[in-house]
Amino acid sequence: MNKISHTLEVTARGISFTQLWRREWQVKQQGAVQWLYPLVLFLVIITLFPLAVGSEPALLQRLGVSAVWIAALLSLVMGVDGLFKPALDNGTLAQLVVAKASLPLWVLIRLAIHWIFSSGIVAVLSLLAVPLFQLSWFEAWILMASIVTGSPMLLMLSAVASSLTLSLKNGAVLVPLIALPMQLPVLIFATGAVDLFATGLNGLPILALLLAGSIVSVLVMPWVIALTLKMAWLN
């Protein structure tokens, strides 16, 4: 706690991207068990799914992309409850506000590190679809690309839902209910892009659309989330 306070005191004199990044990276490493849960959930879903639907190659290939994306979405939603709640409870958010640190920058750094430890690893693990769902390596690489381009937008939407329910007693239950309706179009477009490539058509426009949506979300959502977090702290 003293190390955190010292970092925030330095930030008050002059905010440093490096200091905030180093602090959030250390916090993420200390909570290794928490960020491992979503990854285990992802592996459990994609491992048990082939056992549930059978071993027919044609059926597995048809359902593989959707199964991997649903597992990635559920694992992402599972981990968003701890994005900002601990910072509010342990006083970190209050110290950042009092120190007049840039909340949007802190939110962006926090979400970027969370993405690396969640969707970034999930994107690599999605290559397991080759042996589990009999996908070709080309389809698996496109699937990984769709997760990389679409998951930042999913994370930002989940983070908005998490910040909106921060001051509620049972807010964790409401986060999936708020985020999932907004995330379903991303899921549909992402799986559609992989299907287009699998049938020999051009799915690059859809991937470009997902990438553009993620870029806009990264540029805009941290400001919205920062404002919501400040309102939650004031209440």
C-alpha positions as CSV (number, residue, x, y, z in Angstrom):
1,M,0.0,0.0,0.0
2,N,2.9,2.4,0.8
3,K,4.3,1.7,-2.7
4,I,1.0,2.5,-4.3
5,S,0.7,5.7,-2.3
6,H,4.3,6.7,-3.3
7,T,3.5,6.1,-6.9
8,L,0.4,8.3,-6.7
9,E,2.3,11.1,-5.0
10,V,4.8,11.1,-7.8
11,T,1.9,11.1,-10.3
12,A,0.4,14.2,-8.5
13,R,3.6,16.2,-9.2
14,G,3.7,15.1,-12.8
15,I,1.8,12.2,-14.4
16,S,3.9,9.5,-16.0
17,F,2.6,6.9,-18.4
18,T,5.5,4.6,-17.4
19,Q,4.8,4.9,-13.7
20,L,1.1,4.1,-14.1
21,W,1.9,1.2,-16.5
22,R,4.4,-0.3,-14.1
23,R,2.1,0.0,-11.1
24,E,-0.9,-1.6,-12.9
25,W,1.4,-4.4,-14.3
26,Q,2.5,-5.2,-10.8
27,V,-1.1,-5.2,-9.5
28,K,-2.1,-7.6,-12.3
29,Q,0.8,-10.0,-11.5
30,Q,-0.1,-10.0,-7.8
31,G,-3.7,-11.1,-8.7
32,A,-2.6,-14.0,-10.9
33,V,-5.3,-16.3,-9.6
34,Q,-8.1,-13.9,-10.6
35,W,-7.0,-13.5,-14.2
36,L,-6.4,-17.3,-14.5
37,Y,-10.1,-18.1,-13.9
38,P,-11.4,-16.7,-17.2
39,L,-8.6,-18.6,-19.1
40,V,-9.5,-21.8,-17.4
41,L,-13.2,-21.2,-18.2
42,F,-12.3,-20.7,-21.9
43,L,-10.2,-23.9,-22.0
44,V,-13.0,-25.9,-20.3
45,I,-15.6,-24.7,-22.7
46,I,-13.7,-25.4,-25.9
47,T,-12.5,-28.8,-24.5
48,L,-15.9,-30.0,-23.4
49,F,-17.8,-28.7,-26.5
50,P,-16.5,-31.4,-28.9
51,L,-17.2,-34.1,-26.3
52,A,-20.8,-32.9,-26.1
53,V,-21.6,-32.6,-29.8
54,G,-19.8,-35.7,-31.0
55,S,-16.8,-36.4,-33.1
56,E,-18.3,-35.8,-36.6
57,P,-15.7,-33.7,-38.4
58,A,-18.2,-31.8,-40.5
59,L,-20.3,-30.8,-37.4
60,L,-17.3,-29.8,-35.5
61,Q,-16.0,-27.6,-38.3
62,R,-19.4,-25.9,-38.7
63,L,-19.7,-25.1,-34.9
64,G,-16.0,-24.6,-34.1
65,V,-15.7,-20.9,-34.8
66,S,-18.9,-20.0,-32.9
67,A,-17.9,-22.2,-29.9
68,V,-14.5,-20.6,-29.6
69,W,-16.0,-17.1,-29.9
70,I,-18.7,-17.8,-27.3
71,A,-16.1,-19.2,-25.0
72,A,-13.9,-16.1,-25.5
73,L,-16.9,-13.8,-24.8
74,L,-17.9,-15.6,-21.6
75,S,-14.3,-15.6,-20.3
76,L,-14.1,-11.9,-21.0
77,V,-17.3,-11.0,-19.3
78,M,-16.3,-13.2,-16.3
79,G,-13.2,-11.1,-15.6
80,V,-14.6,-7.6,-15.8
81,D,-16.1,-7.5,-12.3
82,G,-12.7,-6.9,-10.8
83,L,-11.7,-4.1,-13.2
84,F,-12.6,-1.1,-11.0
85,K,-14.3,-2.4,-7.8
86,P,-11.0,-3.1,-6.0
87,A,-9.7,0.3,-6.9
88,L,-12.8,1.9,-5.4
89,D,-12.7,-0.2,-2.3
90,N,-9.0,0.2,-1.4
91,G,-8.9,3.9,-2.0
92,T,-6.8,3.9,-5.2
93,L,-9.5,5.6,-7.2
94,A,-9.9,8.3,-4.5
95,Q,-6.1,8.9,-4.5
96,L,-6.1,9.2,-8.2
97,V,-8.9,11.8,-8.2
98,V,-7.4,13.8,-5.3
99,A,-3.9,13.7,-7.0
100,K,-5.6,15.1,-10.2
101,A,-4.1,12.2,-12.2
102,S,-5.5,11.6,-15.7
103,L,-8.3,9.1,-15.1
104,P,-8.8,8.3,-18.8
105,L,-5.1,7.4,-19.1
106,W,-5.3,5.2,-16.0
107,V,-8.5,3.5,-17.3
108,L,-6.8,3.0,-20.7
109,I,-3.7,1.5,-19.1
110,R,-5.7,-0.7,-16.8
111,L,-7.8,-2.0,-19.7
112,A,-4.8,-2.6,-21.9
113,I,-3.1,-4.7,-19.3
114,H,-6.3,-6.6,-18.7
115,W,-6.7,-7.2,-22.4
116,I,-3.1,-8.7,-22.6
117,F,-3.8,-11.1,-19.7
118,S,-7.3,-12.1,-21.0
119,S,-8.2,-11.7,-24.7
120,G,-4.6,-11.6,-25.8
121,I,-3.9,-15.0,-24.3
122,V,-7.3,-16.3,-25.5
123,A,-6.4,-15.3,-29.0
124,V,-3.4,-17.5,-28.9
125,L,-5.3,-20.3,-27.2
126,S,-7.9,-20.2,-30.0
127,L,-5.4,-22.0,-32.2
128,L,-6.4,-25.1,-30.2
129,A,-9.4,-25.1,-32.5
130,V,-7.3,-26.9,-35.1
131,P,-7.1,-30.2,-33.2
132,L,-10.3,-29.8,-31.2
133,F,-12.7,-28.7,-34.1
134,Q,-10.7,-30.0,-37.1
135,L,-10.3,-26.4,-38.5
136,S,-7.6,-25.7,-41.0
137,W,-4.7,-23.6,-39.9
138,F,-5.9,-20.8,-42.3
139,E,-9.3,-20.7,-40.6
140,A,-7.6,-20.8,-37.1
141,W,-5.4,-17.8,-38.0
142,I,-8.4,-15.9,-39.3
143,L,-10.2,-16.8,-36.1
144,M,-7.3,-15.5,-34.0
145,A,-7.3,-12.3,-36.1
146,S,-11.0,-11.8,-35.5
147,I,-10.5,-12.1,-31.7
148,V,-7.6,-9.7,-31.8
149,T,-9.6,-7.1,-33.8
150,G,-13.0,-7.5,-32.1
151,S,-12.1,-8.2,-28.4
152,P,-10.9,-4.6,-27.6
153,M,-14.4,-3.4,-28.4
154,L,-16.0,-6.1,-26.3
155,L,-13.7,-5.2,-23.4
156,M,-14.6,-1.5,-23.6
157,L,-18.3,-2.3,-23.6
158,S,-17.9,-4.6,-20.6
159,A,-15.9,-2.0,-18.8
160,V,-18.6,0.6,-19.4
161,A,-21.2,-1.8,-17.9
162,S,-18.9,-2.5,-15.0
163,S,-18.4,1.2,-14.2
164,L,-22.1,1.9,-14.5
165,T,-22.9,-0.8,-11.8
166,L,-19.9,0.0,-9.6
167,S,-21.9,1.7,-6.8
168,L,-24.7,-0.9,-6.8
169,K,-24.7,-3.6,-4.1
170,N,-25.2,-6.5,-6.6
171,G,-23.7,-4.8,-9.6
172,A,-21.7,-7.8,-10.7
173,V,-24.9,-9.6,-11.6
174,L,-26.0,-6.8,-13.9
175,V,-22.8,-6.4,-15.9
176,P,-23.5,-9.4,-18.3
177,L,-27.1,-8.3,-18.7
178,I,-26.0,-4.8,-19.8
179,A,-22.9,-5.8,-21.8
180,L,-24.1,-8.9,-23.7
181,P,-26.8,-7.2,-25.8
182,M,-24.2,-4.6,-27.0
183,Q,-21.6,-7.4,-27.6
184,L,-23.8,-9.7,-29.7
185,P,-23.4,-7.8,-33.0
186,V,-19.6,-8.0,-32.6
187,L,-19.9,-11.8,-32.1
188,I,-22.1,-12.1,-35.2
189,F,-19.8,-10.1,-37.4
190,A,-16.6,-11.8,-36.2
191,T,-17.9,-15.3,-36.8
192,G,-19.3,-14.2,-40.1
193,A,-15.9,-13.0,-41.2
194,V,-14.3,-16.3,-40.5
195,D,-17.1,-18.1,-42.3
196,L,-16.6,-15.9,-45.4
197,F,-12.9,-16.8,-45.5
198,A,-13.7,-20.5,-45.0
199,T,-16.0,-20.4,-48.1
200,G,-13.4,-18.6,-50.2
201,L,-15.0,-15.2,-50.0
202,N,-13.4,-11.9,-48.8
203,G,-14.0,-11.3,-45.1
204,L,-11.5,-8.4,-44.9
205,P,-14.1,-5.7,-44.9
206,I,-15.7,-7.2,-41.8
207,L,-12.4,-7.5,-40.0
208,A,-11.6,-3.9,-41.0
209,L,-15.0,-2.9,-39.6
210,L,-14.3,-4.7,-36.3
211,L,-10.8,-3.0,-36.1
212,A,-12.3,0.4,-36.7
213,G,-14.9,-0.2,-34.0
214,S,-12.2,-1.2,-31.6
215,I,-10.1,1.8,-32.4
216,V,-13.0,4.2,-31.9
217,S,-13.9,2.4,-28.6
218,V,-10.3,2.7,-27.3
219,L,-10.3,6.4,-28.2
220,V,-13.7,7.3,-26.7
221,M,-14.7,4.8,-24.0
222,P,-11.9,5.6,-21.5
223,W,-13.2,9.1,-21.2
224,V,-16.8,7.8,-20.6
225,I,-15.6,5.3,-18.1
226,A,-13.5,7.8,-16.3
227,L,-16.4,10.2,-15.9
228,T,-18.6,7.3,-14.6
229,L,-15.9,6.2,-12.1
230,K,-15.6,9.8,-10.8
231,M,-19.4,10.0,-10.3
232,A,-19.3,6.6,-8.5
233,W,-16.5,7.9,-6.2
234,L,-18.4,11.1,-5.4
235,N,-21.5,9.1,-4.5
